[in-house]
């Protein structure tokens, strides 16, 4: 090297995304917001009959009324309406306020899969997708939608996936984990095939109105029991997907489990591995230990953030799960919202932060 030559250090490329929120709950100011996206027949149906779900009092939610709309006190828009219903306020308070690059919408109300009337369920799913586009996705490019489908009517679900898949404003297919039958049953496989064919991941957010009790032993007495039963639902869904052979038949399928926690995942994987080592002859189509499918095909979100005592135990949990399988979420505007600035009570390396807060979601959703 001569005196005039200098050794230039390579410039590290700046990440395109620094913060991706995988769980934002939009809402309607009134149910009439859906009317422009429904045929007159279904507007009349809503006015005369309303929804007819497989679970009584399903619209009351599974949370106590300690906070109206299960939401933060400061999330009510000054213009009126429930939290999550005013895009300018959502933009100001949440997207701009926290510097969110991409936010994924997860609509929870007007559950299409839980409707008993099959034709109304299809119309509702289509309307909800059009509503996401018209109210949120078209005016705000930082938001991505979830394709709502009729899980219990796979043919219609596939048709809706095919209709929306080319629109990159939709990031995933949304399914409720509480369904009539376990998720891995073959009646649902055409949905998985369609998702994989279009390069779309599937997301399961806690909840659903499949008509069955929240626990395997029946209906619980208290809200706190039902709240904890969400973990059982997630575990049942994962076990069904693995042991029914879904991930062996669709090795490229990506599935995320949202708002069900994650500290239980390592022990659940170990337990499934032990059972599989003893009874694998019953499921010869499951060709590898269940924990390998967990690590290959399944992602989890951070909210509700686990807070063990001592906090350092969370470090081991993250290593067992794999920091490449955890995506950040806030659950905005709900009361147990997690702020990205304070969510983790343990130190993370720069690489772990980059992966959890954005990089893993980029890989999961296939973002450019």
Buried (B, 14 or more C-beta within 10 A) or exposed (E): EEEEEEEEEEEEEEEEBBBBBBBBBBBBBEEEBBBEBBEEEBBEBBEEEEBEBBBEEBEEBBBEEEBEBBBBEEBBBEEEBBBBBBBEBBBEBBBEEBEBBBBBBBBBBBBBBBBEBEBBBBBBBBBBBBBBBEBBBEEBEBBBBBBBBBBBBBEBBBBBBEEBBEEEBBBBBBBBBBBBBBBBBEBBBBBBBBBBBBEBBBBBBBBBBBBBBBBEEEEBEEBEEBBBBBBBBBBBBBBBBBBBBBBBBBEEBBBBBBBBBBBBBBEBBEBBBEBBEEEBEEBEEBEBBBBBBBBBBBBBBBBBBBEBEEEEBBBEBBEBBBBBBBBBBBBBBBBBBBEBEEBBBBEBEEEBBBBBBBBBBBBBBBBE
